Amino acid sequence: MEHSEWDRPSTRAERLNSDARKWLEERDVYVPDDITMPIRKKDQNIFAVRIEEQEQEVCHGVTLHAKTIELGDGHFTNSYNLCVSDSSEIGFEIRSTQKPQYLHKLFRDERMYAAINAGFFYLSDESEGGPVDASFNMCVRDGRVVSLPARSSQVIVQRNGILEAQTVEAYGTVLIGDRDVAWAGAKSGDESNADAVLYNSACCHIYYDTTSDFRVKPRLLDHQKNTTPVAHDVCDIVVGVVNRQLRVTDIRSGGNTDFFAGNFVLHCPQEIASRIRCGDSVDPIAVGGIAIKDIQSAISVGAAIEDGKGDLNMLPVNNDPSLANRPFLDKRTARAVAYKDVHGIHLRVFDAARDSDFFKGLTPRETYDIIMAESGDSMEWGVHLDGSQSARMMVRDEVQKICEPYGNLHYTRWPTRALDRTDRYVFDPFRGRKVASSICLVKHSS
């Protein structure tokens, strides 16, 4: 496989040795002849290797600190912590795309210093279908609203190059034509004061197909649960992006509208819809009490880091059928986080290989305890990003002219028959999983 200058494997990835290749192929994972990876032991513990502690300057005011953190009883995680202590020469950007893409593709932008995966997104193993935009809940892209939240969530927000996180409640106001419409998210738990209930792709139901012959069961969409409620006296106002502007693209009587019909659907009484027409502009005014005009970019993410010290079962994100699993239970896995403390703003990966014996990552409580101990209890804000198999950061290496991946070098993906010419899982350590959003560190434009 050929790669462009910033699009080729890292020098840290060594040639795959025969023992590791044999282990992967015995588990029905396809390993292309030209693939590279770290040389480790004979099972998935081949990825469970402690790293030498080191710190390097990425650019002025930005350091990358790599170290192993011991957790007791032989368990450990490898931490890759990008800390921005001086932002005079760099800025933060939240990037999102309509369809997921590989993180390393961002480095075609010569201003890019680093990027980490950000929000949860629509993830199904079906080859067809899916929403018009992959990002879940709230998404503001380049100053334009792409989606509004169906449930309250933590949101990473960019204002004038400044990064912060806050809780955004799932309610707000949109101006449709000349009419103000108050809406509440379908998962908000309180729709009593709303003119309309908002449904979007985050209202879908993803489940694991336990009847599959694959060792890892595929994630599938429950199509029967993917429509708005049916009633004779309601209408569904379908909202989509037309020439970069949100507009009413359809109005349907009686409900039963697919969540994926537009960027979001406003389910309302017929009397509300009676003065609204297809083609009307849709302008979000506020969401959760926050003025939209002040936001450059935003994306819904996971739980607050501080939530790790509480009852994890009560977190809304742990009871969200759109995610197929419960990502913030008291269980170790790879974690990706963003937070601010007295030292600066941190983008960080706690790496893991979930099928190893002792390299399983962190629980939410362990994540909280480590960050609070290192920061001297000075954390101003902190959130979990999409973790597990999505937890990855990439950093530009100006000397080697490559982008260096940190986290999930054990990644295997579903096969694409036309590309891979195989029905088996494909070992893909350099590219990793495609993601729909990222937090990026970029050089200020001169």
N, C-alpha and C positions, 0 to 999 in steps of 0.2 A: 504494500500500500504506500503510495507517495503522499507526502504532506507538504504544504506550503510552509513558509518560514515560521509562522506562529501556530502551526496546525499539525505538528508532528510529535511523536512520543517523547517523553521526558528522558533525560540521561539517567535518572534514578532507576528507571525500569530496565532491569537486566534481562538477558536472554533466558527464556523459560527452560529450566532443566528437565531432564527426562522423568525424574520422580514426580515433580509437580504436574507435568503434562499427563503422565499416566493417571494420577489421582483425579484430575479434572475429567479426562476422557472416560474413566470408569464410572463417573457420575453423569454420563451422557451429556457432557458439555463439549461443544465443538471448539477446538483451539486451532486457529489458522496458523499456517507454517511460519508466517512472518511476525507473529505477535510477540511482544515482550512483556515481562513482568518481573517482580522481585523474586529471587531464588529463596525458597524457604524449606520447611520440612515436608513430610509426606502427606499430610491431610490439610484441612482448612486452617490448621495451626501453622501452615506455611506462611500465613499472613500475620501471625501473632509474634512480632519481633519488636523488642524494645528499641527505641531510637536514642541516638546520642544527643544530649541537650545542646542546642546551638541557637544563636540569635544573629540575624542578618538584617541589614538596612535595605529596605525595598526602594525607598526614595527618601527625600528629606522629610523627617517627621513621622515616618512609617517604618515599623520594625516587624519582623516575623520571628516569633519565638516558638521553637519546636522542643518538646520534651515528653518524657514518659511520666505518667502519674500512677503511682502504685495504690491499689485499692484494698490490699489485704488478701491473705489466703492465695497468693499467686496471681490474682486478677490485676489487670492494668488497662489503661487506655493511653493512646498517643495523642497529645494535644498539639494543635497547630493554631497559634494565636497571632492574628494580625492586629496590631495596635496602632491607631492613628492618634499621636499626641500633639501634632501640629498640622493644621489643615491649610496653611498659607499657600501651599503650592498644589494642593489636590482638593478634589471635591467628591461628594458621594452622589451617585445616581442610582435610582431604582429602575431597572429595566424589566420589561415584560413583553411577551410575544403572544400572538394569537394562537400559534401552535408551539408545542415544546421544541426546544433546540438544545444542542450540545453546548455546554458552558464554554468550552475552548473557542467556539466560533466568535465569541465577543472580542477576542484578542486580535481580530482583524482591524479593530479600531486602534490606531497607534497611540491613542491617549490612555488606553486601558492598562492599569497597574495590577489590579486584582479583582476577583469576582467570587462570590459565594452564592449558592442556591438560596432561594428565599421562601416563597409561599407554597402552600399545598395547591394542587391543581388536579384537574380531571385525569384520572389514571385508570384505564381499562386495557385489558389484553385483547380486546376485539379489534380487528383490523379496519372496520368501517364504522361510520356513525360518529357520535360525539357532539359536543357543543360547538357553537361558532367561535368561542374563545375559551381557552383552557383554564384561565385563572379563576379561582373560586372566590366567592363573596366580593369584597371590595377591591376594585382595580382602577387606578387612575394612571393613565399612560400619556406622558408628554403634555400634561395639562388638560387632558380630555378624559372624562369618565367613560370607562368601558363597562363596568358592572358595579352595582350597589349591593350591599350585604344582605343576605337572607337571614343571617344570625349575627349576633354580637361577637366581636372577635378582637384580638390584638392586631394592630395595623402598624406597619412601618411606613413612615411618612417622610417625604423629602420636601423641604421648603427652602428655596434659595441656596441649595447645595448643603443644607444642614439636615442631618438625619436624626430622627427621634421615633419613639414608639409610644402608642397610646391605645387605650380601649376605645373602640368605636361601636356605639349601640346601633342596632339594626332598625332605625327609623329615620325619616327625613321628609323633605319636600321636593317635588319636581314641578317645573313649569311646563305644561303641555299646551302648546299654542299659547292662548292667553289665560289658561286655567291653572291655578295652583292645586296640586293633588298631594295630600299627605299620605305617605305609605309606611307600612311596617313590614319587616321581613317575615317570611313564612315560619321561620324558626325563632322568632324573637320572643315568643311566649306572651305577647300582649298586642293584640290587633284592634283593641276596643275603640281607640281614638283615630283610627286610620280610615281614609277614603278607599284605600286599595291595599291588597296584600301582595308583596313582591316575591316572585319565584324566579330562581335561576338555576344554573347547573349545579350549584352547591346543594340543591334540594334533591339531587338524584340519589339512588340507592345502588351501591356497588357491593357485590357479594363474591365469595370464593366458590368456584365450581368444584365441589367435592367429588363429582362423578368423573372428572377428567383423569386420563391415564398419566398425565404429567406428574412428576414427583412434587414440584411446586405448583399448586393449583392456580389456574388463571382467574383473574378478576374480571367479572362480567357485570354489565348493566342490567338491572331489573326493569325492563321496558314497561311492565304493567304498573309500576309505581312512579312513572316519569311524566305524569300529567297533572294539571290543575284540577281541583274538585269540580264535579258536574252539578249544575243547578240551572233551573229554567230562567232565573231572574238575574243572571250574572253575565258579564262580558270579560274577555281577556284582551288587554291591550298589549300587543307584542311590540317590543322596542328593540331596534337593531341599529347598527352603525351604517350610515349611508354617506359616502364622501366625507368620512371622518366626523360626521355629526350624528348624534343620536336622534332618531326619528321613529314615529309610529309606522311600523311596516305592515301591520295587520290588526284587525279587530274581529274577534270571534265571539259569537253568542253561545251561552250554555256551558262554558268551561271546557275541560278535557283537552287543553292545549299542551303540547309537549314542552317540557322545560327548555329544550334546545331549539325552540322555534326562533328565538332571537337572543340578544344579550341578556335580557330579562323580560319577565311577563308581569304586568300589573293586573291582578284579579280583582274586579270591582263590581258593584251594582250597576245595572244598566243605566240608571239615571246619571251616574258619574260619566259613563262612556258616551252618553248621548250627544255631548257637545264636542267630542273629540273625533278627528278625522285622520285617515291614513295620510301620511306625509307630514303631519304636524311635527314641529321640532320638539325635542324633549331636552330640557335644560335642568339638570340637578342643581338645586340651590343650596341645600344643606343635608348633611348626614350625621346623625348622632349629635346634633347641636354644633357641628363644625362647618364653617363656611367652605364650600368647595373651591371658591376662587383663590383661596390661599394655598392650595395644594398643587405642587408640580407633578409629583408622582406618588403613588401609594399602593400597597399590596397587603392583603390579609395574610397573617402568619399563624404560628401556633400559640401555645400557652405562654403566659408570662413566666419568666424564670422563677420569680417569687412564688408562683403557684406550687412549685415543687415541695414546699414545706407544709402544704395543706392536704385536704382530702382530694386526691386525684380522681376518684370516681365521680365527683360532682362537676368536673370540668366539662363544659358543653362540647369541646372538641373531642372528648373521649366518648361521646355518645352521638357521634355524627355518622350516619350510615353512608354518606358520600365518600368516606375515607376507607371503608371496608374493614379497618381495624381500629384499635384504640391506641394512639401513638404516645400517650403520656401517662401510662400506668406505671406501677412500681416495678419496672423491668428494665434491664440493661439493654441499650442499643446505641448505635452511633448517634451523636447529637451534633447539630449545627445551631449556633446561637449568635445573637448580636446584642451588645450591651454597652452602656456608658458608665464609667467610674472615674475616680480621681486621676487615673492615668491617661484616659482618653476614651475613644470609641473603639470597641473590639469586634472583629469578625472572627469567629472561632469554630473549629471542628474538633470534636472528640471522636477519634476514629475507632473502628471496631470491625470485626468479621463475625457475624452473628452465629455462625455454625462452628466457631472455634471453642476451645474449652475454657480459656482464661482471658480472651481478648474480646469481650462482649460489649464494651462501651460503658455508659453511665445510666443510672436511674435519674429521674427529674430531681429527686432529693440530693443525690450526689452532685449533680450539676450545680444546683443552688449552693451547696455547702462549699464546693471548690471555689466558685467565683466569689462568694462573699469572703472567704478566708484570704484569697489573693488580693482582693480589693480593699481589705480592711473595713468591710461593711459600708463601702462608699458607693455602691451601685445606685445610680440615679434612675435608670430604666434598663430593662433587659427582657428579651423575648427568645423563645425557641423558634427556629426556622424549621423547614421540612427536614426531618432527620432520616435515620436508618439508611436505606440504599440511596437516598438523594443527598446525603450529607457529604458535600465536597466543596473545596475551595481551590482556585487556581491563581497562581501568581506569576507575573512576568519575570523572566530571567534575562536581563539585558546582555549578559556575558555570553550565555549559550544560545541566545536568540530563540527561546522556546517559552511556552507557558507550562509551568510546573504544577502537576495535580497533587493535592493533599486530601487523602480520605478516599475510602472505597476502591482501592486498587484491586480488590477481589471481584469486582462487579461482573456479573453475567446477565445477559439480556435475552429477551425473546427473539427467535430468529426471524429474519426477513428472507423468505425463500429466494426471491429474485437476486438479492444481494449476496447472501451467505451460502446459497445452494445447499442448505441443510435444514432438517426439521428439528435439530437439537438446539439447546441453549448455546449461546456464543459468548466466549470469554472476551470481555471488552474493557480492559483496565484503564486505558488512557482516556477514552471518551466518557465512560460512565453512563449514567442515566440522563436522558434528555429532561430538561426542566423548563417551566414556563415563566419563571421570574428569577431575578438575581439582584443582589446589592453589589454595586460596582464602585471601585475606587479609581478615579480618572484624573489625569493631569488637567490643570486649569488651562483653558484656551488662552493663547498669548494674544 
